[in-house]
Amino acid sequence: MSPKKREARRVPEFSSRAEEAAFWDTHDLADYWDEFRPVRVRFAKKLSLSEGITIRLDPDTLAALRSQAEAKGIGPTTLARMWILEALRKATAKRTRTTRRSA
């Protein structure tokens, strides 16, 4: 008896995370293994987030922040922290370039 060859399956496109979660609740990742490929992942250094600040946002701004965070699959505070750190890095780099030109 010859072993049955598995038909290649395609992971469908999902319209929401809930729809995707429901799909994977009823399907086996092993059936779709050939569709996946290795990726490089870089993890941030472990940060000590022992201090916090409170930022007040108007409802529209908060809704926009939440919407963009959800689209990225992260929480709104994580997205806000990422933006703040990015802006601080850019400001520091700009200040460093300006200081070097002045010298």
N, C-alpha and C positions, 0 to 999 in steps of 0.2 A: 504494500500500500504506500503510495507516495504522499509525502506531507503536503497539506494544503498551503498554498502561497497566500499570504495576507494581501488583500487589496490595499493599495496606498490610500490613506484618507487625508483629507485636507482639513485643517483647523478653520472653521468659519470665521467671518468677520462678525464682531459683536457690536451692538449699539449701546451697551452699558456694561458696567462692571457686574451688575446683578445678573444680567443675561449670561455673561461669561462664567460667573461663579456657578450658576445653575447648570450650565453645560458641563463644567469639569466635575460637578457633583455626580454626574451620571455617565462620565466617560473616563477611560483609562489613558493616562499620558503615554503609556508604552505603545499604544496604537498609533501615535502621532510622532514618535521619536525621530523619524527621518526628516521631519520638517524643521527641527530645531538645529541650531548651530551654536558652537561655543562663542561666548562674548567676553571681552575684557571688562572686569569690574574694578572700580577703584572706590575704596571706602574712605570716608573722612576720618581724621584722627578722632579718637574719643575725646569729646569735649566735656568739661565740667560745667554744666549748666545750672550752677547753684544759685545764681542771682537772676532776678527777673525784673522787667519793667512793664508798666502798663501803658498801652497806647490806645487812645480813644479815636475811633474812626466813625464817620457818618455811615448810616445804613447802606447807602449805595456803594461806597468804597469797600466796606466790609463784605458786601455781597459779591463784588467783583473779585476781591481777594479769595474768598471761598470758592468761587467758580473756577478761577485759574488754578488754585491748589488742587481741586478735585480733578481737573483735566490732567494734571501731572501725577495724580495718584498719591498726593501727600497732604498733610494737614495745613491749614492756613498759617499757623504759627511757625511751622517749619519753613514754608515758603517766604514768609516775612523775614525770618532770621537769615535765610539764604540771600535774599535781596539786600539786607542790611550789610552782611559780610562782604558781598560783592561790591557794593558801593564804597565801603570802607577800603577795600583792597585797591580799587580804582583811584580813590582820592589819595591814598598813600603813594601809589605808583606815580601819579601826576605830580604830587608834591616833590617826590624824589627826583623826577626828571627836571622840574623847574629849579630845584636847588643845585643840581649838577650843572645846569646851563649858566647859573649865576656865578659859579665858582671860577 
